[in-house]
């Protein structure tokens, strides 16, 4: 690793530890962005054609794909999976956790123009249930992303929250105002947080790497600009999970999906 690369990695790790996230500029090259956008369009077409629905795919009111999950299993040959093998990601993870990184999940949060839905404020580890906080998300922008079109909002430093939960998590519930099946942090708990809010301001190809404990969410996209984000969920070969909490959440999720069709 060159001295310049080492300096970039170290600065990113330092930012990550302080804020719970860090921004990497120009993570994707122009040709990679083009390939990614083309493949996202292709995947969305197949998902609609094959009638995928919750909990894998969620749609906007005008029937556009809003979010899609577990895509690595549905599309094992998508070129999006190769982004997790980039050297900067491997080096970043190794520097941070002293472990080799592995891809756990591929998601797309499309948030299309005019109709993209709200993402409730949450902590990813509420769903992952890692014991050692060694799982991260790499959020890659394929469009220009700002506050105006639903850029991700972070509570800086909220990954250091100390509460009754042994994993440093705030209790999550299923928000009534959210059409999907993602648990979120209640407004009453959010209002008690004293952290500064930061809204991602990204150009196509930029990415944000964030912890599973940092509080984040996004507002609706009412603008005329799409806000497509590809998310790589990355853990380590030594990452351990709380299987009991995972099974409880899976059952709650299944019940929530079924209740939506009652």
GUPA-235813 format. One record per residue (C-alpha): residue number from 1; x negated, y, z negated. Coordinates in steps of 0.001 Angstrom, whole numbers, plus 500000, padded with zeros to 6 digits. Layout:
N
{num:NUM; xx:X; yy:Y; zz:Z}
...
END
This chain:
262
{num:1; xx:500000; yy:500000; zz:500000}
{num:2; xx:498610; yy:503428; zz:500975}
{num:3; xx:498117; yy:506190; zz:498408}
{num:4; xx:500967; yy:508204; zz:500015}
{num:5; xx:503339; yy:505244; zz:499897}
{num:6; xx:502382; yy:504516; zz:496303}
{num:7; xx:503055; yy:508144; zz:495356}
{num:8; xx:506508; yy:508067; zz:497015}
{num:9; xx:507402; yy:504825; zz:495230}
{num:10; xx:506202; yy:506114; zz:491850}
{num:11; xx:508115; yy:509392; zz:492186}
{num:12; xx:511267; yy:507493; zz:493198}
{num:13; xx:510926; yy:505129; zz:490232}
{num:14; xx:510412; yy:508075; zz:487867}
{num:15; xx:513540; yy:509839; zz:489215}
{num:16; xx:515486; yy:506587; zz:488970}
{num:17; xx:514546; yy:506096; zz:485317}
{num:18; xx:515446; yy:509681; zz:484392}
{num:19; xx:518659; yy:510177; zz:486380}
{num:20; xx:519903; yy:506647; zz:487077}
{num:21; xx:519417; yy:507176; zz:490818}
{num:22; xx:516923; yy:508430; zz:493381}
{num:23; xx:517199; yy:509679; zz:496964}
{num:24; xx:515078; yy:508248; zz:499791}
{num:25; xx:515076; yy:510376; zz:502939}
{num:26; xx:514923; yy:508826; zz:506440}
{num:27; xx:515269; yy:505283; zz:505102}
{num:28; xx:516600; yy:504224; zz:508517}
{num:29; xx:515169; yy:505235; zz:511873}
{num:30; xx:517396; yy:506634; zz:514640}
{num:31; xx:517557; yy:503304; zz:516493}
{num:32; xx:518456; yy:501493; zz:513250}
{num:33; xx:521294; yy:503944; zz:512583}
{num:34; xx:522601; yy:503361; zz:516095}
{num:35; xx:522464; yy:499568; zz:515660}
{num:36; xx:524134; yy:499801; zz:512231}
{num:37; xx:527020; yy:501970; zz:513437}
{num:38; xx:527642; yy:499677; zz:516391}
{num:39; xx:527684; yy:496606; zz:514151}
{num:40; xx:529979; yy:498221; zz:511572}
{num:41; xx:532463; yy:498987; zz:514346}
{num:42; xx:532243; yy:495388; zz:515558}
{num:43; xx:532733; yy:493945; zz:512058}
{num:44; xx:535727; yy:496174; zz:511351}
{num:45; xx:537352; yy:495042; zz:514596}
{num:46; xx:536897; yy:491379; zz:513641}
{num:47; xx:538152; yy:491933; zz:510082}
{num:48; xx:541359; yy:493524; zz:511374}
{num:49; xx:541804; yy:490928; zz:514098}
{num:50; xx:541490; yy:488062; zz:511604}
{num:51; xx:543795; yy:489790; zz:509096}
{num:52; xx:541326; yy:490029; zz:506228}
{num:53; xx:542817; yy:491742; zz:503190}
{num:54; xx:542159; yy:492274; zz:499453}
{num:55; xx:539873; yy:491623; zz:497701}
{num:56; xx:537591; yy:491597; zz:500759}
{num:57; xx:539021; yy:494462; zz:502798}
{num:58; xx:541068; yy:497529; zz:501852}
{num:59; xx:542809; yy:499832; zz:504292}
{num:60; xx:543817; yy:503478; zz:504333}
{num:61; xx:547442; yy:504526; zz:504714}
{num:62; xx:546854; yy:504929; zz:508457}
{num:63; xx:545473; yy:501356; zz:508587}
{num:64; xx:541785; yy:502128; zz:509003}
{num:65; xx:539217; yy:500096; zz:507064}
{num:66; xx:538416; yy:502011; zz:503881}
{num:67; xx:536141; yy:499495; zz:502154}
{num:68; xx:534888; yy:495982; zz:502864}
{num:69; xx:533124; yy:493601; zz:500467}
{num:70; xx:531170; yy:490321; zz:500531}
{num:71; xx:530212; yy:490966; zz:504156}
{num:72; xx:527011; yy:488946; zz:503954}
{num:73; xx:529095; yy:485797; zz:503592}
{num:74; xx:531555; yy:486743; zz:506336}
{num:75; xx:528863; yy:487991; zz:508746}
{num:76; xx:525622; yy:486147; zz:507860}
{num:77; xx:523903; yy:487313; zz:511068}
{num:78; xx:524621; yy:491033; zz:510823}
{num:79; xx:521468; yy:493162; zz:511289}
{num:80; xx:522533; yy:495202; zz:508250}
{num:81; xx:521179; yy:492414; zz:506034}
{num:82; xx:517648; yy:493036; zz:507300}
{num:83; xx:517595; yy:496493; zz:505677}
{num:84; xx:517213; yy:494793; zz:502280}
{num:85; xx:513864; yy:493390; zz:503466}
{num:86; xx:512306; yy:496784; zz:504115}
{num:87; xx:508946; yy:497148; zz:502419}
{num:88; xx:509926; yy:500302; zz:500549}
{num:89; xx:512830; yy:498449; zz:498887}
{num:90; xx:510685; yy:495444; zz:498037}
{num:91; xx:507932; yy:497678; zz:496601}
{num:92; xx:510398; yy:499886; zz:494720}
{num:93; xx:512074; yy:496908; zz:493052}
{num:94; xx:508775; yy:495191; zz:492231}
{num:95; xx:507391; yy:498380; zz:490673}
{num:96; xx:510522; yy:498870; zz:488591}
{num:97; xx:511294; yy:495342; zz:487395}
{num:98; xx:508084; yy:493337; zz:488014}
{num:99; xx:510111; yy:490825; zz:490005}
{num:100; xx:510815; yy:489959; zz:493644}
{num:101; xx:514085; yy:491339; zz:494999}
{num:102; xx:516925; yy:489347; zz:496581}
{num:103; xx:520073; yy:490564; zz:498336}
{num:104; xx:523256; yy:489717; zz:496417}
{num:105; xx:525969; yy:491536; zz:498352}
{num:106; xx:526655; yy:493700; zz:501396}
{num:107; xx:529507; yy:496213; zz:501317}
{num:108; xx:530702; yy:499085; zz:503477}
{num:109; xx:532529; yy:502093; zz:502065}
{num:110; xx:533870; yy:503677; zz:505239}
{num:111; xx:535985; yy:506504; zz:503795}
{num:112; xx:537230; yy:507581; zz:507271}
{num:113; xx:538055; yy:511194; zz:508049}
{num:114; xx:541425; yy:512547; zz:506894}
{num:115; xx:542437; yy:509351; zz:505081}
{num:116; xx:539474; yy:507909; zz:503157}
{num:117; xx:540582; yy:506934; zz:499662}
{num:118; xx:539354; yy:507885; zz:496217}
{num:119; xx:536756; yy:505750; zz:494439}
{num:120; xx:537300; yy:505898; zz:490671}
{num:121; xx:534328; yy:506716; zz:488475}
{num:122; xx:532743; yy:503483; zz:487332}
{num:123; xx:529564; yy:501602; zz:486444}
{num:124; xx:528678; yy:498772; zz:488803}
{num:125; xx:527439; yy:496488; zz:486056}
{num:126; xx:530985; yy:496309; zz:484705}
{num:127; xx:531626; yy:493939; zz:487651}
{num:128; xx:528158; yy:492405; zz:487982}
{num:129; xx:527638; yy:491578; zz:484299}
{num:130; xx:523845; yy:491370; zz:484394}
{num:131; xx:522197; yy:490861; zz:481010}
{num:132; xx:518987; yy:492752; zz:481799}
{num:133; xx:520168; yy:495716; zz:483926}
{num:134; xx:517991; yy:494541; zz:486806}
{num:135; xx:520514; yy:494849; zz:489624}
{num:136; xx:520682; yy:497987; zz:491769}
{num:137; xx:522608; yy:499366; zz:494732}
{num:138; xx:521079; yy:500895; zz:497849}
{num:139; xx:523691; yy:503273; zz:499341}
{num:140; xx:522798; yy:504074; zz:502978}
{num:141; xx:524456; yy:506946; zz:504850}
{num:142; xx:525417; yy:506356; zz:508489}
{num:143; xx:527126; yy:509768; zz:508747}
{num:144; xx:526449; yy:513202; zz:507334}
{num:145; xx:527530; yy:513021; zz:503691}
{num:146; xx:528471; yy:516034; zz:501542}
{num:147; xx:530889; yy:516993; zz:498795}
{num:148; xx:533353; yy:517999; zz:501527}
{num:149; xx:533811; yy:514499; zz:502973}
{num:150; xx:533711; yy:512426; zz:499792}
{num:151; xx:530027; yy:512244; zz:498906}
{num:152; xx:529216; yy:510075; zz:495904}
{num:153; xx:529241; yy:512004; zz:492614}
{num:154; xx:526850; yy:510882; zz:489868}
{num:155; xx:526687; yy:511749; zz:486178}
{num:156; xx:522933; yy:512288; zz:485841}
{num:157; xx:521401; yy:510244; zz:483035}
{num:158; xx:524658; yy:508448; zz:482189}
{num:159; xx:522878; yy:505083; zz:482583}
{num:160; xx:521430; yy:505763; zz:479118}
{num:161; xx:524890; yy:505713; zz:477507}
{num:162; xx:524937; yy:504141; zz:474046}
{num:163; xx:528284; yy:502683; zz:473074}
{num:164; xx:529894; yy:499624; zz:471506}
{num:165; xx:529270; yy:497460; zz:474575}
{num:166; xx:525924; yy:495666; zz:474239}
{num:167; xx:525129; yy:496310; zz:477910}
{num:168; xx:525607; yy:500074; zz:477637}
{num:169; xx:528936; yy:500182; zz:479456}
{num:170; xx:532070; yy:502280; zz:479003}
{num:171; xx:535367; yy:500383; zz:478965}
{num:172; xx:536960; yy:500194; zz:482444}
{num:173; xx:540641; yy:499809; zz:483381}
{num:174; xx:542581; yy:499432; zz:486642}
{num:175; xx:543497; yy:503041; zz:487603}
{num:176; xx:547112; yy:503391; zz:488670}
{num:177; xx:546292; yy:506067; zz:491244}
{num:178; xx:543806; yy:503897; zz:493112}
{num:179; xx:545133; yy:501615; zz:495839}
{num:180; xx:542300; yy:499095; zz:495608}
{num:181; xx:541399; yy:496682; zz:492864}
{num:182; xx:538322; yy:498359; zz:491426}
{num:183; xx:538280; yy:499045; zz:487708}
{num:184; xx:537382; yy:502574; zz:486702}
{num:185; xx:536583; yy:504666; zz:483644}
{num:186; xx:539637; yy:506432; zz:482156}
{num:187; xx:539720; yy:510243; zz:482372}
{num:188; xx:539674; yy:510539; zz:478572}
{num:189; xx:536313; yy:508738; zz:478434}
{num:190; xx:534929; yy:510687; zz:481392}
{num:191; xx:535790; yy:513983; zz:479725}
{num:192; xx:533575; yy:513064; zz:476779}
{num:193; xx:530480; yy:512696; zz:478960}
{num:194; xx:528160; yy:515712; zz:478731}
{num:195; xx:526025; yy:514854; zz:481744}
{num:196; xx:525473; yy:517133; zz:484745}
{num:197; xx:527266; yy:516036; zz:487907}
{num:198; xx:525287; yy:515548; zz:491097}
{num:199; xx:526883; yy:515106; zz:494537}
{num:200; xx:524947; yy:513232; zz:497184}
{num:201; xx:523991; yy:515416; zz:500167}
{num:202; xx:522693; yy:513021; zz:502794}
{num:203; xx:521842; yy:512925; zz:506473}
{num:204; xx:522340; yy:509776; zz:508565}
{num:205; xx:519635; yy:507301; zz:507576}
{num:206; xx:519090; yy:508707; zz:504076}
{num:207; xx:519889; yy:506511; zz:501105}
{num:208; xx:520445; yy:506648; zz:497360}
{num:209; xx:519275; yy:503852; zz:495082}
{num:210; xx:521204; yy:503713; zz:491805}
{num:211; xx:521406; yy:501622; zz:488665}
{num:212; xx:524315; yy:499413; zz:487676}
{num:213; xx:524861; yy:501576; zz:484610}
{num:214; xx:524993; yy:505122; zz:486032}
{num:215; xx:528542; yy:506547; zz:486174}
{num:216; xx:529579; yy:507472; zz:489725}
{num:217; xx:532616; yy:507818; zz:491959}
{num:218; xx:533933; yy:509744; zz:494963}
{num:219; xx:536933; yy:511855; zz:495912}
{num:220; xx:539177; yy:511365; zz:498939}
{num:221; xx:537869; yy:512303; zz:502354}
{num:222; xx:540282; yy:514971; zz:503601}
{num:223; xx:537754; yy:516410; zz:506060}
{num:224; xx:537365; yy:515867; zz:509803}
{num:225; xx:534074; yy:513999; zz:509288}
{num:226; xx:533737; yy:510248; zz:508690}
{num:227; xx:531664; yy:509179; zz:505673}
{num:228; xx:530383; yy:505675; zz:506305}
{num:229; xx:528100; yy:504167; zz:503669}
{num:230; xx:526450; yy:500743; zz:503839}
{num:231; xx:525671; yy:499347; zz:500394}
{num:232; xx:523082; yy:496670; zz:499660}
{num:233; xx:523376; yy:495162; zz:496195}
{num:234; xx:519950; yy:493918; zz:495132}
{num:235; xx:518849; yy:491884; zz:492125}
{num:236; xx:515713; yy:489984; zz:491140}
{num:237; xx:514887; yy:486310; zz:491250}
{num:238; xx:514835; yy:486393; zz:487437}
{num:239; xx:518070; yy:488404; zz:486995}
{num:240; xx:520420; yy:486773; zz:484491}
{num:241; xx:524211; yy:487150; zz:484298}
{num:242; xx:526788; yy:486933; zz:481530}
{num:243; xx:528875; yy:484123; zz:483036}
{num:244; xx:531684; yy:484470; zz:480491}
{num:245; xx:532246; yy:488176; zz:481311}
{num:246; xx:531999; yy:487408; zz:485034}
{num:247; xx:534695; yy:484732; zz:484821}
{num:248; xx:536985; yy:487052; zz:482849}
{num:249; xx:536620; yy:489801; zz:485453}
{num:250; xx:537244; yy:487384; zz:488346}
{num:251; xx:540469; yy:486238; zz:486705}
{num:252; xx:541573; yy:489830; zz:486072}
{num:253; xx:540834; yy:490666; zz:489706}
{num:254; xx:542807; yy:487658; zz:490961}
{num:255; xx:545792; yy:488631; zz:488800}
{num:256; xx:545613; yy:492221; zz:490066}
{num:257; xx:545598; yy:491086; zz:493695}
{num:258; xx:548538; yy:488761; zz:493143}
{num:259; xx:550546; yy:491412; zz:491262}
{num:260; xx:550201; yy:493785; zz:494230}
{num:261; xx:552348; yy:491425; zz:496292}
{num:262; xx:555107; yy:490901; zz:493692}
END
